[in-house]
Amino acid sequence: MSVHDPVNPEDAPPASQGRTPLDEARAAIDAVDDQLLALVAERARLADTIAAAKTGAAAGAAMRPAREAALIRRLIASAPKDVDASIIVEVWRALIAGNLRRQKPLEVFAGGAPDVTRHFDLARRHFGVFTRIVRADDARVTLTRMMETPGAAAVLPFPSSSGPGMWWPILAESKFHGAAIVAALPALGLPGGPEGAVVMQGAVLEPSGQDTTLALAFDPHHKFVRGMNESGLKGREVARARTLLMIEFEGCVADDDRRLVALGKAGLDGVRIVGVYARI
């Protein structure tokens, strides 16, 4: 047979002939990738169905931080031992961000942190590489732009008593009462500290099952410890600015929780919930 003669298909070697174990493994990965792609497409279709079913007030609530955290927490708990939790967070945060963008454009404002690169990295990992993230000059500008942009979110330093996290007293101003802390970053590990951040949005706070609540209160007579003892609430003082406190409660505590009344009777004034974030 010359080089110009057509090849008889029956004379062709089997597809697997001459393939190394590495080739076989790569082919198997390709097949798994094809299956994953089909499942991602099906997930997106189901998310579209949910988005179309939302009406009224729910139509504006594309972000559901509590549900997102509960989903990732469940997946981590049920994952095989050889699947690292960080991989689950990365993959599902990307899926969630993609579905959010399918529902409506999402704009995120990030500011108030001296380490801009680190701050943007936290925002990018949470909201996805294709989400528009806008740098703002400081915390006040960041929060103001978020509230002026429907459906937007803001990423700010984790509240503290000094340094960049000292922005939080502006939450006591009435113009910012519509903003709430809905997530803490990074998703894995301890979110507090100089490199941590919080996500803020104009949203209804929801429990995820394992939560931390943040509240503001005026404590002119230093009655915080007494108030916590008498109310039965568990928590700690996160930050203080003169008489204003940022308090952290264990669990999801609502504004109408009767234990907050006990804090008032003990001497804390104007107790107001400003956020709930899920622990993963």
N, C-alpha and C positions, 0 to 999 in steps of 0.2 A: 504494500500500500504506500503510495507517495504522500508527501506532506500536503498535497492539494486534495486528496481524497476525503470525502466527508467521514466523520467519525460515527460509527454505529453506537447508538446509546447503550445497547446491550454489552458492548465491549468496554464501556467506561467503568472505571473503578468505583466502588461504593464511596459515598460522600465521606465516610469516616476513615477510609483507607489512607494511611500516611499522616493522620492527624495525631498530634501528641496529646498527652493528658492535659497540658495547658490549653491547647486548642479546644478540647472538649469542655473544660471548665469555663472558658470564655463563651462558648456557644450556649452553655447552660445559663450563664449570667444574662446573655442577650435575650434568652427566652423568658427569664424572670422579669427583665426590664419591660418586655412587651406586655406581660401580664400586669405589671405595676401601672403602665401607661393606661391600660384599659380600665383599671380600678380607679385611677385618678380622674379619668374622664367621667366615669359613673358617679364618683363622689361630687364632681362639679355639677353634674346634671341634677343630682339630688339637692345640692345647695341652691341651685337656681329655682327648684320647685319650692323650697322653703321661703326664699326671698319673695317669690311671686305670691305666696300665701299670706305674707305679712300685710296688714292693713292698719290704718290709723296711726296711733302713737308708735306701735311696734315697727312701722315701716322705716322710721328714722334710726332704729337701733341696730345697725349692721354689726357693730362690735358687741360681743357678748363675753367680756373677759372672764366672768365666773364660769360659764359653760366651757370656754376654751381651756381654762386651767384644769377643770374637773376632767375633761377628756384626756389631756396630756397626763395627768396624775394617774388615771385609770390605765392608760396604755403602759406607763412605766411599771406599774404594779403587776401587770399581767405579762410583761415582756420576758422572753427567754433570757437566761443569764448572760448569754454572749452578746446581747443587744444593749449597748451602753445608753444610759438615760439621756446623755447629751445628744446622741443621734436622734432619739425620739423627739426631743425638743426642737432640734433644727429642722427635721423633716416636716413635722406637723405645724410648726410655726409658719413654714413656707406655704403649706397647703392652706392654712387658715387665711394668711395674708392674700393669697391668690384669689380665694373665694370672696374675701371682702372687696377686693378691687372689681370683681365681676358684678357685685351688687351695686356699687357706686364708687366714684373716685374718692380716694382717701388722702387727706393732707395731714401731715404731722409737723408740728413746730417743736424744735429742740433748742434749748438755750439755758443760760444761767450757770453753766459748768465751766471751770477754767480749762479742763482737759477736753477740748472740743472733739478730738479724735476718739477718745474713749466714750464720750457721751453719744456721739453719732453712731459708734459701733453698737452700743446697747440698743439704740432706737432701731438701727438697721436690722439687727438680729431678731428683734421682736416683730417688726412690721414688714419685713421682706425687702429684697434688694431692688424691687421695681416700684416700691411705694415712694411717693414724693415726700422728702423730708427737708424742711426749710429751717435754716439757722436763724434764730432770733437773738437780739443783743443781750437781753437779760431776762430774768424770771417774769417780771411784770409784763414786759412786751410779749414774751412767749405765751403767757396765759391769756392776755388780752386778745392776741391774734387768734388763738384757739377758740375763744368764746365768740369772736366775730365771724368765724367760718363754720357754717353748718356741717355737722358730722366730723369735724376735725378732732385731733388728739394733740396733747402736749407731753413732752418728756422733759422732766425737771430733776435736779439733784434730790436725793433722798433727804427729807427734813432733818436738820440738826441744829444744835445751839450755837454753832459758829461756822465760819467758812461759807462756801457756796450753798450749803443746805439751809442757810439762815433766811431764805426767801419766804418761808411758809407763813409768817404773820400776815401777809397780804390776803390770806384766805379769810381773815376776819372781816374784811371789807365787804359791804353788801353787794358791790358790783361783781364779786367773785363767788357769791353764794351758789350760783348754778353750776360751778365746777366741782368735780369730785375725783379723788384718787381711786383708780379702778384696777391698777396693777403695780407691782414692784419688780424692779429689774436688778440683777439678772434673774431669770426664771428659776434657775437652779442655784442652791446655796443661800447664803444670808444676803438679802437685798440691801440691808442697811450699810452705813459706812460711807466714807468719802467718795467711793467710786460707784455707789449704787444710785438708782434713779427711780422715779415714780412716773406712771402714765396717768394723765388726767384727761377727763372728757366730761361733757355735759350729759350725764347718763344717770339712769336709775340704778342704785346699788343693789346687787344680788348676791346671795350666799353661794359658795361653791362646795361647802361641806368642811373645808379646813381653811379658816380665814383669820385675818387680823384686821381689826377696825381701828381707824385713826379718828381722833376727835380734838376739837379745840375747846378750851375753857379758860376763864379768867380766875386766877387764884391769888387775890391780893393779900390774903392772910395765911398763905402756905398751909392750906387744909387738905392738900391732895392725898397724903397718906391716910389721914382720918377718913376722908370721903371714900377711898377705895375699900378700907376695912368695913365701913358701915354699909356700903352698897352691895358688897358681895362680888363685885366685878374683879377680874384678874387682869393685871396689866402693869404698865410702867410709864414713867415720864420719859418721853423721847427727846423733847427740847423745851426750852423756856426762853421767852423774851420779856423781861421784866415780869409783869403779872400774867402774861399770856402763856398758856401751856399747850403743847402738842402731846396728846396722850395716846398710848397704844393699848387696846383691849384685846384679850384673847377671844376668838370667835367672831361671829357676825352680830354686831349690836346695832339695832335700829334706833332711829330718833325717838320713837315712842316707847322704848324700853323703860320700864318703871324703875330700874336700878339707877338710871340717870337722874331721876328725881332725888334719890338719896344723896347723890353727889352735890346737888344744889342745896339740899338741906344742911349738908356738912360745911358749906361755905364756898363752893365753886359756882361761879356765875356764867350764864350764857353757854352752857355745855351744848355743843353741836357736832354731829357726826360729819366729817369731811371726806371720808373714804373707807373703802373696804377692799383689801387685796387678798388674793388666794395664795396659799402656801403650797408649793409643789414638792 
